[in-house]
Each structure stands twice: as C-alpha cells, then as structure tokens.
Amino acid sequence: MTKRYDQAYFDKWYRDPRSRMWARADVERKVRMALGVAEYLLDRPVRSVLDVGAGEGPWQRILKRLRPKCRYQGVDDSAYVVERFGRRRHIKRGRIEQLGSLGLRGPFDLVVCCDVLHYVTTDELRRGLKALADLARGPAYLEAYTSADDVAGDDAHFQRRSPFAYRRLFHAAGFFQVGPHCYLHKRMGQMLVALERTR
C-alpha cells in the first residue's frame, strides 16, 4: 500500500500536539545548527538551500526569517504539498531518486534531507545520495534513524537499516560525518583541518 502524504497525514504528524514528533522550536534548533555548520565551513552566510522531503516547508519559513536573502528550493513527493504550498514556499514535486532530472539550479550551499532516508528503499537511497552529493557545494544535513534507535511516530514503510549500513551507504556516496546528522562530501575535505574530521 502506498503512503498518502495528504493533509490528514501532515495534520497528524506535524500539527496535532498529541501525535506530532517535532514542535516548531525543535525544527528551528535543527535549522540554526545546520546553518551554523554550513556557515562555519563556507566562511560566509548561506546563500542557497535545497530541502529534499520538504513537506509543507517548515525549514523555508524559518530560513526566510533568519536569512531573508537565501534562495530556498524545496522538493517533496506530496501532490497536496505542491498544490497548496509549492508556489508560495518554492516546493517542487519529486522524490529523492529523481533529483538529477528535476532541473534544480545547484549547487547549493546547504543540502537538507530530513526524515526521509529511512523511508526509501536502498536502491532509491543510493541514487538519492549520489544526487545530493552532486548538488552540494557545502555540507548536507542528512537526518536518518536506524534499527538501533528507539524511534516513535510514523513507522509505515520504515526501513530498519543498521547504523553500519547507513555509514557504508554515506561513505560510498563520498560523504563523511562532521557533526550531528551533518556530512561533507570528500571533494570538500579541504574545508576542514585534521581534528575537525570524524575519520
């Protein structure tokens, strides 16, 4: 059965205080952390962000306030999201494995893929990580949860991969970790001194 990312889905998991996983303050902390890592590494303000699996665009609203001149591009597979928010919040219809064919104006200073990777097949994940690497000029915030995590919330189609499996997939795509859910592609390794690397 295909998941439906309709208004009822977003009402349940993002708005209803009894079932939502993240409050607005939680999302803002993630945005501020990812911006901080990106701007530290780039040595300048972030000018462009790609948000894959953008949902209704909560990152866009926060970024618009924190970095008003930043160019934001969201991508989401929900027809509801694109119809309701696409034009106003710059969200285009697409899936992670389709990124290379969407005509996105990259590269982007910060690439975000939040709460998506653990819902796609391994083949889709491989293709998606390669596309994310191609579109990144700076770090990527790649939030994923594993079989070792005590995860609550939407578990339909959850891919129970081990931490090792994710690390192997990230490494194969050229990414190495530089912070909580933050990764840098190996071609940008010159941005770091030795003790800033996790490997």
Beta strands, then each sheet from edge to edge (+ up, - down):
strand 1: 48-52
strand 2: 71-76
strand 3: 91-93
strand 4: 110-114
strand 5: 140-143
strand 6: 175-179
strand 7: 182-185
sheet 1: 3+ 2+ 1+ 4+ 5+ 7- 6+
end
